[in-house]
Amino acid sequence: MAIIPSNPAGGQSSGGGPFSRGPRPNSRRELPVSKDEHRINERIRIPQVRLIDQNGGQVGVVPTSQALQMARDANLDLVEISPQSSPPVCKILDYGKFKYEKKKKDHEAKKKQVVVKVKEVQFRPRTDDHDLDFKFKHIKGFLEDGDKVKITIMFRGREVAYVDHGYKVMQKLVEEMKDISMVESPAKLEGKKLMLVLAPQTHGKRNPKPAVTLKPIIKVPTE
């Protein structure tokens, strides 16, 4: 009969046998993951860096430990500002103030950006005059708000016979919006869709492209 040694501690085995010491503890302490976009202070683990001091002076290539000590002595941070250089470029500065000023600058730049949206308005070839006027008012409102407008007339089946009428609707629209818009993409038939793109009028520019080029009616076989 086989004799199974007992566990002297009275506990259950961890799966490594009666004499197993269990998993070896990780002797190296891992720093928590940082969400900062720059490596700073002890996170800079390279042997040497090209250092710029807090006054903007070029110190030159020094051991990273020396650069860290200089930053501590100035009660500031060592920040890696050009990691792709060889060796990487680091600067001594107040990282909290640096992040605040960068965030402020990015915010100002974002405020100056002009976001142009593209609105889409669809017609059918047999849309009556009342509905056309209603849709034209919507298009005018979009343009006055600074948005581009993509106008689409959709043809189904035998409605392709009304393509010539569709071009005339587009021409009427361009004429009514000429004071507040410019043609970015002239009316063009793609498959069974007639499309036109209007953009808000810019100062000193009028319609640089022909708005509509009339094309012959496309005839399709009857169903």
GUVO-407968 format. One record per residue (C-alpha): x, y, z. Coordinates in Angstrom, 1 decimal, always signed. Last residue first. Layout:
REM GUVO-407968
+--------+--------+--------+
:      x :      y :      z :
+--------+--------+--------+
:      X :      Y :      Z :
...
+--------+--------+--------+
//
This chain:
REM GUVO-407968
+--------+--------+--------+
:      x :      y :      z :
+--------+--------+--------+
:  -42.1 :  +47.4 :  -66.7 :
:  -41.5 :  +50.0 :  -69.3 :
:  -38.0 :  +50.2 :  -70.7 :
:  -36.0 :  +53.1 :  -69.5 :
:  -35.6 :  +56.6 :  -71.1 :
:  -33.0 :  +59.0 :  -69.8 :
:  -34.1 :  +62.6 :  -70.5 :
:  -31.4 :  +64.6 :  -72.1 :
:  -28.9 :  +66.5 :  -69.8 :
:  -29.1 :  +70.0 :  -68.4 :
:  -25.8 :  +71.1 :  -66.9 :
:  -26.5 :  +72.5 :  -63.5 :
:  -24.6 :  +74.8 :  -61.1 :
:  -21.6 :  +75.6 :  -63.2 :
:  -18.7 :  +75.9 :  -60.9 :
:  -17.1 :  +78.9 :  -59.2 :
:  -20.4 :  +80.1 :  -57.6 :
:  -19.4 :  +83.4 :  -56.0 :
:  -16.4 :  +84.1 :  -53.8 :
:  -15.3 :  +87.3 :  -52.1 :
:  -16.7 :  +86.4 :  -48.7 :
:  -17.7 :  +82.8 :  -48.4 :
:  -21.2 :  +81.6 :  -49.1 :
:  -22.3 :  +78.5 :  -47.2 :
:  -21.9 :  +75.3 :  -49.2 :
:  -24.3 :  +73.6 :  -51.6 :
:  -24.0 :  +70.0 :  -52.8 :
:  -26.1 :  +68.6 :  -55.6 :
:  -27.3 :  +65.0 :  -56.2 :
:  -29.5 :  +63.3 :  -58.7 :
:  -30.0 :  +59.7 :  -57.6 :
:  -31.0 :  +56.8 :  -59.9 :
:  -27.5 :  +55.8 :  -60.8 :
:  -25.4 :  +58.9 :  -60.1 :
:  -26.8 :  +61.9 :  -61.8 :
:  -24.9 :  +65.1 :  -61.1 :
:  -25.9 :  +68.5 :  -59.9 :
:  -22.8 :  +70.6 :  -59.3 :
:  -20.5 :  +70.0 :  -56.3 :
:  -19.5 :  +72.9 :  -54.1 :
:  -22.1 :  +75.3 :  -55.5 :
:  -22.0 :  +78.5 :  -53.5 :
:  -24.5 :  +79.8 :  -50.9 :
:  -26.1 :  +82.9 :  -49.3 :
:  -27.0 :  +85.1 :  -52.2 :
:  -27.3 :  +82.2 :  -54.7 :
:  -29.9 :  +80.4 :  -52.7 :
:  -32.9 :  +81.0 :  -54.9 :
:  -30.9 :  +80.5 :  -58.1 :
:  -29.4 :  +77.2 :  -56.8 :
:  -32.8 :  +75.9 :  -55.9 :
:  -34.3 :  +76.7 :  -59.3 :
:  -31.4 :  +75.0 :  -61.0 :
:  -31.9 :  +71.9 :  -58.8 :
:  -35.6 :  +71.8 :  -59.6 :
:  -34.8 :  +72.1 :  -63.3 :
:  -32.4 :  +69.2 :  -63.1 :
:  -35.1 :  +67.1 :  -61.5 :
:  -37.5 :  +68.0 :  -64.3 :
:  -35.0 :  +66.6 :  -66.8 :
:  -34.7 :  +63.4 :  -64.6 :
:  -38.5 :  +62.9 :  -64.8 :
:  -38.3 :  +59.8 :  -67.0 :
:  -36.3 :  +58.2 :  -64.2 :
:  -39.7 :  +58.1 :  -62.4 :
:  -40.4 :  +54.8 :  -64.4 :
:  -38.7 :  +52.8 :  -61.7 :
:  -37.7 :  +54.9 :  -58.7 :
:  -35.9 :  +58.3 :  -58.9 :
:  -34.4 :  +60.0 :  -55.9 :
:  -33.6 :  +63.7 :  -55.8 :
:  -30.8 :  +64.4 :  -53.4 :
:  -29.7 :  +67.7 :  -51.9 :
:  -26.5 :  +67.8 :  -49.8 :
:  -26.3 :  +70.8 :  -47.6 :
:  -23.3 :  +72.4 :  -46.1 :
:  -23.8 :  +74.0 :  -42.7 :
:  -23.0 :  +77.6 :  -41.7 :
:  -26.3 :  +78.3 :  -39.8 :
:  -27.5 :  +80.4 :  -42.8 :
:  -26.9 :  +77.4 :  -45.0 :
:  -29.0 :  +75.1 :  -42.8 :
:  -31.8 :  +77.7 :  -42.7 :
:  -31.8 :  +78.1 :  -46.4 :
:  -32.1 :  +74.3 :  -46.8 :
:  -35.0 :  +74.2 :  -44.4 :
:  -36.8 :  +77.0 :  -46.3 :
:  -36.2 :  +75.1 :  -49.6 :
:  -37.8 :  +72.0 :  -48.1 :
:  -41.0 :  +74.0 :  -47.3 :
:  -41.0 :  +75.6 :  -50.7 :
:  -40.7 :  +72.2 :  -52.3 :
:  -43.5 :  +70.8 :  -50.2 :
:  -45.8 :  +73.6 :  -51.5 :
:  -44.7 :  +73.2 :  -55.1 :
:  -45.4 :  +69.4 :  -55.2 :
:  -42.8 :  +66.7 :  -55.0 :
:  -43.1 :  +64.6 :  -58.1 :
:  -39.4 :  +64.0 :  -58.6 :
:  -38.9 :  +63.0 :  -55.0 :
:  -36.8 :  +65.1 :  -52.7 :
:  -34.2 :  +64.5 :  -50.1 :
:  -32.4 :  +66.9 :  -47.8 :
:  -29.0 :  +66.1 :  -46.3 :
:  -27.1 :  +68.2 :  -43.8 :
:  -23.3 :  +68.3 :  -43.9 :
:  -21.7 :  +69.8 :  -40.8 :
:  -18.9 :  +72.4 :  -40.8 :
:  -16.8 :  +72.6 :  -37.7 :
:  -14.8 :  +75.8 :  -37.6 :
:  -11.8 :  +75.5 :  -35.4 :
:  -11.0 :  +78.6 :  -33.3 :
:  -12.5 :  +77.1 :  -30.1 :
:  -10.3 :  +74.0 :  -30.6 :
:   -7.2 :  +76.1 :  -30.7 :
:   -8.2 :  +77.8 :  -27.4 :
:   -8.8 :  +74.4 :  -25.8 :
:   -5.5 :  +73.1 :  -27.0 :
:   -3.7 :  +76.1 :  -25.5 :
:   -5.4 :  +75.7 :  -22.2 :
:   -4.6 :  +72.0 :  -22.0 :
:   -1.0 :  +72.8 :  -22.8 :
:   -0.8 :  +75.5 :  -20.1 :
:   -2.3 :  +73.1 :  -17.5 :
:   +0.0 :  +70.2 :  -18.5 :
:   +3.1 :  +72.4 :  -18.2 :
:   +1.9 :  +73.9 :  -14.9 :
:   +1.6 :  +70.4 :  -13.4 :
:   +4.9 :  +69.3 :  -15.0 :
:   +6.9 :  +72.1 :  -13.4 :
:  +10.1 :  +72.0 :  -15.5 :
:  +13.4 :  +70.3 :  -16.1 :
:  +13.6 :  +69.1 :  -19.7 :
:  +14.4 :  +65.8 :  -21.3 :
:  +15.6 :  +65.0 :  -24.9 :
:  +15.9 :  +61.3 :  -25.7 :
:  +19.4 :  +60.1 :  -26.6 :
:  +19.0 :  +59.7 :  -29.5 :
:  +15.8 :  +61.6 :  -30.3 :
:  +12.4 :  +59.8 :  -30.5 :
:  +11.5 :  +60.5 :  -26.9 :
:  +11.4 :  +64.3 :  -27.4 :
:   +9.8 :  +65.9 :  -24.3 :
:  +10.8 :  +63.6 :  -21.5 :
:  +10.0 :  +65.5 :  -18.3 :
:  +12.2 :  +65.8 :  -15.2 :
:  +10.1 :  +67.5 :  -12.6 :
:  +10.7 :  +70.5 :  -10.3 :
:  +11.9 :  +71.2 :   -6.7 :
:  +15.1 :  +72.6 :   -8.2 :
:  +17.2 :  +70.1 :   -6.3 :
:  +14.8 :  +67.4 :   -7.4 :
:  +15.2 :  +68.3 :  -11.1 :
:  +19.0 :  +68.3 :  -10.7 :
:  +18.8 :  +64.9 :   -9.0 :
:  +16.8 :  +63.5 :  -11.9 :
:  +19.3 :  +64.8 :  -14.5 :
:  +22.1 :  +63.2 :  -12.5 :
:  +20.3 :  +59.8 :  -12.4 :
:  +19.6 :  +60.1 :  -16.1 :
:  +23.3 :  +60.3 :  -16.9 :
:  +24.1 :  +63.5 :  -18.8 :
:  +24.1 :  +64.6 :  -22.5 :
:  +24.0 :  +68.4 :  -22.9 :
:  +23.1 :  +71.1 :  -20.4 :
:  +21.4 :  +73.3 :  -23.0 :
:  +19.9 :  +76.2 :  -21.2 :
:  +16.1 :  +76.7 :  -21.2 :
:  +16.0 :  +78.2 :  -17.7 :
:  +14.6 :  +75.0 :  -16.2 :
:  +17.5 :  +73.0 :  -17.6 :
:  +17.6 :  +71.2 :  -21.0 :
:  +19.1 :  +67.7 :  -20.8 :
:  +20.1 :  +65.2 :  -23.5 :
:  +19.4 :  +61.9 :  -21.7 :
:  +21.3 :  +59.0 :  -20.3 :
:  +20.8 :  +55.4 :  -18.9 :
:  +17.1 :  +55.0 :  -19.9 :
:  +14.4 :  +54.4 :  -17.3 :
:  +12.4 :  +57.6 :  -17.5 :
:   +9.5 :  +56.6 :  -15.3 :
:  +11.4 :  +57.8 :  -12.2 :
:  +10.9 :  +61.4 :  -13.2 :
:   +8.5 :  +61.9 :  -16.1 :
:   +7.3 :  +60.0 :  -19.2 :
:   +5.0 :  +62.1 :  -21.2 :
:   +1.4 :  +61.5 :  -22.3 :
:   +0.3 :  +60.9 :  -18.7 :
:   -2.1 :  +58.0 :  -18.1 :
:   +0.4 :  +56.2 :  -15.9 :
:   +0.3 :  +52.5 :  -15.2 :
:   +1.4 :  +51.8 :  -11.6 :
:   +5.1 :  +51.2 :  -11.0 :
:   +6.1 :  +47.6 :  -10.8 :
:   +8.2 :  +46.5 :   -7.8 :
:  +10.6 :  +43.8 :   -8.8 :
:  +10.8 :  +40.8 :   -6.3 :
:   +7.7 :  +39.2 :   -7.7 :
:   +6.9 :  +36.5 :   -5.2 :
:   +7.7 :  +32.9 :   -6.1 :
:   +4.6 :  +30.8 :   -6.4 :
:   +4.2 :  +28.0 :   -3.9 :
:   +7.1 :  +26.5 :   -1.8 :
:   +6.2 :  +23.0 :   -3.0 :
:   +7.3 :  +20.1 :   -0.6 :
:   +4.1 :  +18.2 :   -0.6 :
:   +3.6 :  +18.6 :   -4.4 :
:   +3.0 :  +21.8 :   -6.5 :
:   -0.8 :  +21.7 :   -6.5 :
:   -1.3 :  +24.2 :   -3.7 :
:   -1.6 :  +21.4 :   -1.2 :
:   -4.4 :  +21.8 :   +1.3 :
:   -3.8 :  +22.8 :   +4.9 :
:   -2.9 :  +20.8 :   +8.0 :
:   +0.5 :  +22.5 :   +8.3 :
:   +2.3 :  +19.2 :   +8.3 :
:   +0.6 :  +18.1 :   +5.1 :
:   +0.5 :  +14.3 :   +5.2 :
:   +2.7 :  +12.0 :   +3.2 :
:   +0.8 :   +9.4 :   +1.1 :
:   +1.9 :   +5.9 :   +1.8 :
:   +1.3 :   +3.4 :   -1.0 :
:   +0.0 :   +0.0 :   +0.0 :
+--------+--------+--------+
//
